[in-house]
Every structure is written in C-alpha cells, then in structure tokens.
Amino acid sequence: MDETASRRGHRYVTVFLDMQRKQESVIFAIPGHGKATIDTFSASLTAQGGDPDNVVEVVCDMSQAFLSGVVEHLPSAEVTTGWFYIVQTFTKALDEVHEIERRQQALIRINPSGHAPCAVRLSPRACHVPACNRPCTPPRPRQRAPGEPGVADGAAVLGHGD
C-alpha cells in the first residue's frame, strides 16, 4: 500500500497491491490517504467476499494514520516499513542532532568560560535578551583570600586538614 500525489496541490491516491500477482497487481485504489482509505479498502474487500483477516502483510510508510488503520482494519497483518522510510527517519534524526551540536559548539566558541549564557548569542558583543544588560564577556574568576581553601585544599574544607 502506498499513497501518491495525483496532482500538485496534495490530491492523494492510495493504491493497494497484491505483490503475489505477476500481472494486474493493483487490487484497489482510492482518492485520499490515511486511516479512512484502509477502512474503505477493508469494507470493499469484505463486500467482494474477501476477509480482511486474511491480509497477512502490509508494506507501508511510517504514517501514524496508516499504522493505526492497519491495526484497526487489518488485524492479522504484520507491518513492514520500506527501507526508504527508515533511512528518511534516521537522516532526519541525525540532522537534528547535528543542528544541536552546531548550536552548542557555537555557544562554546562564543562563551568559552562555561558560565551560564543568558541567551543564545549570535554576536560576542552583546546579549540578545531584552532587559539583559550583562556583557557577554566571561566573568573574571574571584580571587581567593590568603588562607582560603581552594580546589586543591579540599581536605581543609572537609575538616580533614592539619
């Protein structure tokens, strides 16, 4: 089963095929796409003496409308998703991860100190949040007072020092 645009403007046609037939493999075609087309196919199959429970496999895209229609109207069918749709989904997810990484790397380059940014900075000169006048330059580290424990003096902080 697959849908295709019959014309520009999103006029869809859903086509049902019997892949075991060598000739005339199209067994049903209907305008539209989604769950309603599977309902209509199932009703037509029943009206012609067929049994929707005898449909054992459906190859379709990963559309929720198609998947829910198969579960509801072709209950015995196993769903196989075409390789194209799996690759398409994987590629989209990978692109989203790359975009997140790109944004994080841009923040690290602009804000190498690691202090929490007040906005995604497109320019290192100014913060782009209304009513935020904080400069985008990293804050200077606070100077420790003489004798104040530091990172290396963790034992003193915990009371395990001299």
VENJO-V115737 format. One record per run of one state. SS is the DSSP state (@ for helix, = for strand, . for the rest). FROM is the first residue (numbers start at 1). TO is the last residue. If there is no record, write none. Layout:
BEGIN
SS_FROM_TO ; SS_FROM_TO
END
This chain:
BEGIN
._1_1 ; =_2_7 ; ._8_10 ; =_11_17 ; ._18_25 ; =_26_31 ; ._32_34 ; @_35_47 ; ._48_51 ; @_52_54 ; ._55_56 ; =_57_60 ; ._61_63 ; @_64_73 ; ._74_77 ; =_78_81 ; ._82_82 ; @_83_110 ; ._111_150 ; @_151_157 ; ._158_162
END
